[in-house]
Amino acid sequence: MNLHNWEDIERLKLAHAALPKAKQAIVDQVFERAHQQLLAVQKNGIATRNPAIPHQFLLAKSALTNDADGAVKALPEPGAVEVSVSPNGEIWGTGKFQQLDPGWVEAAGIWLEHFILGKQKFPAGQPGILPMPDQVTLAIAGDWGTGNFAPEPSPAFKIKDFIPTLNPHYTIHLGDVYYAGTNGEETTNLVDAWPAGSLGSFTLNSNHEMYSGAKPYFTKALASPMFHLQAGYSFFALENTNWIVVGLDSAYFSSEDGAYLDGSLGVGDPAAADPLAFLKEVAGRGKKVIVLTHHNGLPEIGSGLATTLWTQVMGAFPADAPPAYWYWGHVHAGAVYVKQPNGTQCRCTGHAALPWGLATELKNPDVTWFETRSAGDPSDPLRVLNGFTAVTLDGASLSEVFYDENGHQAWTAAQAAAAG
């Protein structure tokens, strides 16, 4: 394969050359680790995932060095073949939005530019807590912002067309507009295409939108009528008699040098809004809480060391009254985890658009269900079905359905109980 996206390559090179030497050294280390992972996959044929390495940087060093070691030249042409599936489901191929898609070079270049241009200023103050009906349906989709890529309709657009048939009151995007949350991508892949809820829609910030410094996220997405209920804030809350649904910005205060991969609610500017204080206010209202974030609260396999985000979120709640549910994206799988020791029910619903394979590492006792069924996609034979989640609150009760991209029920708690 050859890298023909000259505009993206030139953008990457110019931004790299403009970086201060200290920042350039950090970036080079990130790119080198990603390049070594690429070489290891080429050598071994099987991908062993390192979650600390951003997949969107796998081709960055090759782009900077004009493929000096021939690593890209050795790859198949885009879309020609899939190499393998890593244990967490990443498809290592050169097709659209697969791990080795040349389009990810755009994300690398824009990430470098944001070091020079800076981030959007975080808003001051706090959003109000909005009322919602006691009987309400939410359609929740994560990592949906791919647009309608070939062969059409893409999974994202199949989901877009199905969601309105459920008549949800609110539709909520958990973040990620690809490749890097640019002005055009926020407009075309999110604002102009997102299916609206009858009472409104919300969208969260994400690592990919932070590559553009979150400027298009704030100035295009949040400024649009589609997401007017957020009033310019990247976090929000909806409340009824029994429940509070709180959406948090887990991306803005994440590590920029770490490519915003690990979620955080930390606040660096005392003049800015404080998502942690907002969450503590929500936790103190004495109702059942549903937390929504882009980043995952648990390690992808469902067990292991606590994430920073888990510690921050749980630290905002009394020990005897943790959040009832937590839905996140970021990981491009559909998964239901076993109830946590503190009682929180955790779900990953980041599978609304990107191609994902069979995540064998999710076959473990900490995972109740995950999507394993083939999508039957001749253009992407290793892909499993994409999907989203619908949550219905009826008084004090909650019901949830994971739907696949074709509108079929993939998992419900009732089905799981009957099968058990």
C-alpha positions, 0 to 999 in steps of 0.5 A: 500500500502507498499513502496517497492522502498527500494533504493529510501527510503534508499537514502532519509534517508541517504541524510536527515541524512547528512543535516546540522541541520538548513537545516534539520529543513526546510526540515522537515517542508516541508515534514510535510506540505505535510504529513498533506495534505495526511492525509487530503485527506485520511480523507475527500476523496476530495483533496483541493490543496495547490500550496505551497506544492510539491506533490512529497513530499507527501510520504516523511515523511512516507518513513523517518519514516517507515510509523509510522502512517500507512498513506501509508499502508492505501493507495491502491496498485499502480494503483489499484484505483484513489481516486479523482481529485482536482479542478486544475486537479491533480489525487489523486491516486497511479498509475504511475505519479499520486499524490501518485505514490511511485516513487516520493520518488526518487525526494524527496531524490535527492532534499535533496542530491542536498543541499549537492552536490550543483547546477551546476554552471550557465554559464557566458556570454550571448547566441547569438540571433539566426536567424529564417525564417520569415515563421516558425513553432514551436512545443511546449510541456511542462512537457513531460519527462516521457518516455514510461510508460505502457500501451504503448504508453504513451501520451508523446510517442504518441505526439513524433510520431505525432509532426514530421508529422507537419514538425516543424522547431523547437521543444521546450520542456518547461522543466520537466524530471521525476522524478528528472532530473537524468543522466539516465532520461535526457538521456532516457526520453529526449535526446534519445526520443525528436522529432527533428525540421528540424532546431533544438530543445531547452529545458528549465530548470525546477523545477524537473531538479533542484532537481538534481541541474540541473547538468544532464540538463546542462551536458547531455541534453544541451551537446547533439547534439539534443540541440546544438543550445543553446550552453550550455545556459539554455535560448535562443532567435530566431529572424526574421523580425517581431518576437523574440521567447525568452526562459527563465530559470525560475527555476535555481534562484527559491527558493531551499527551496521552491522546485523550485515551483515558477519561478524566473529570479533573479540572485545571481552570478554577474559573471554568465549570466543574463537572465533578462538583456538578456530579456531586450535586447530582449524587446528593439529590437522593435519586437513582442515577444513570451516568453517561460518559464517552470513556469506559469506567471499567477496563475493557475486559470488565475487571482489573485495576480501577480506572481514574474515571471510575475512582473519580465518579464513584468518589462523588457518591456516598459509598452506600448509594453509588450510581445505579447504571453507567453507560459508556462508549470509547470501546467499540463493542456492545457489552453488558458487565456483571453487577459490580460489587458496589451494585452499579450496572455497567454497559458499553455501547460504543458499537454504533458505527466502527467496524469491530470483530469478535472480541474473544477477551470478553468471553470471561466471567465478568461479562454477561453478554457481548455482541458476537454475531457476524454482520454478514458484510461481504466488504468486511467479513470479520465484522460483527453487528453494530448497534445501540441501546434503548433505555426506558424509565417507567416510574422507579423501574428501568428496562433496556434493550440492546438493538443491532444495526438491523433493528433486531433485539440483541440483548435484554435483561428479561431475555437474559433472565429467562435464558439463565 
